Every structure is written in C-alpha cells, then in structure tokens.
C-alpha cells in the first residue's frame, strides 16, 4: 500500500467529535476532529470484469489517526484573500462574503491548499475519497450504478444510471447559499451533499477484475481526472470549473464545484512514510 493510499484511508462505526483548536488567523474556518475508525466503502473508479463494467467492490477502510477537516466549505471571502495575495487565480464565480467559493477547478483548490499551508506553517490538503466519505457519514452516496454492463449494448448501462439518479429526485439548484444552509450531518460537518460538490485528491482509476471478483490489475488511467463528492460521487477533469460544462460526470452534472480541506497534524506525513518504510 502506498503512502498516499494510507493517508486516504478513512471510515468509522464509532465516531467521536470534538472541537479542534482555533483555526489560524489566515482562515476563519471552523474545524471538526473525527476519531479513528473503520467502515465498508464502495471503491471509486471504473471496474471491468470479463471486459464489461461491473459495480464497484466494497472494501473495509480505516482511519488510523484523528481526522481534522473543515466544518464548512472554503468561503468566497477566504478564497479572495488567496487571490489578493497572489496565491490563487480568481474564481469564475463572483461570490463574496459568507458564501462557499464556487467556479473553481481541482488545480485552483490545490493552489489554495498550498497558499494556506505556506501562510500558516501547517499542512493543508484536499481530503481523499475515503476521508470525505468517512466525514460525510450518512450523507455519503457512492457512484450511481447502472448494473452489470452489456457488451452488446453499452447504452443499456448508461440509461440505467440516469434512471437510477432520476429516481432519487435531485432537482437543479444552481444558486450557492450561505454557509450552513444545508445543516450539519451526524458528524458535525455542514453542507455535506448540498448544492456545492467538493473536489478530492483521489484520482480516477481503471481496475480489471477476475471472473471471481478479485482485482487483477489497477491503473491510474487518468490523473487528469479526480473524484468529486456531493449528491453522489462522480469524476471531473482537473481544469473544469463549472460542472455543468462537461468533464467526466456521471448522470446529471454538479450544480457547483467547491471544496473543503483537511489539516494534517505536525509530523503526520513523516510518521506515515516511516510506518511504510519509505522514510
């Protein structure tokens, strides 16, 4: 298992929530700290068995250290500070104040994390798919599945995916709302699976399965595409700022693209690398 994979492990049956120490002066974001734990998690990516798509396997994942994650998505005013200091490009949106920043790409989110890390002397980053799912709790929904693929009629699975999502009755909701408008989940995070979908650091992967359902090969077929989390999990090209413009979304596209960050405790990365014999 790679260091990146271990850093991304996350899930829990028993989750403790306690206030983190106040966020540094460079950001007004509140933090939530989730205790370590484990859970069963549908894997992200495309899975092929006998040369046709199948549902994602479910694996047990684990968070091995307390997970510090922003309670709210990064706000427009917070992002604007990064723009003002030259660390970020202006977003496509013209939002201000206590609204979540939208109209930002994966690369924009990465730039903000780098700026905030330099500004505070701490390590900030996008959550992985499993970390986000862990923090989302009961509001997490995996990929919209279309059942087993039919090599003679690929459209059959695509149509099944759209029918499945239609049955969930998601309505277009394009206007970002004030932070906290979608309430908090059972783990204390606000606006999870609202109308702002969130970038993660997990790459889209292509996995070949054996006839018995075990993994034969896995490749990051395109790390120019990353996992996006919201009403359900989907995949978008790194440069996309408006989910409605296309990319690799499955089903109806995201209303808005934004993000929240994870803060690693001092020495977390080095400790992880040492545990893997990589440092």
Secondary structure, 3 states (H helix, E strand, C coil): CCHHHHHHCCCCCCCCEEECCCCCCCCCCCEEEECCEEEEEECCCEEEECCEECCCCEEEEEECCCEEEECCCCEHHHHHHHHHCCCCCCCCCCCCCCEECCCCCHHHHHHHHHHHHHHHCCEEEECCHHHHHHHHHHHCCCCCCCCCCCCCCCHHHHHHHHHHHHHCCCCCCCCCCECCCCCECCCCCECCCCCCEEEEEEEEEEEEECCCCCEEEEEEEEEEEEEEECCCCEEEECCCCCHHHCCCCCCCCCCCEECCEEEECCCHHHHHHHHCCCC
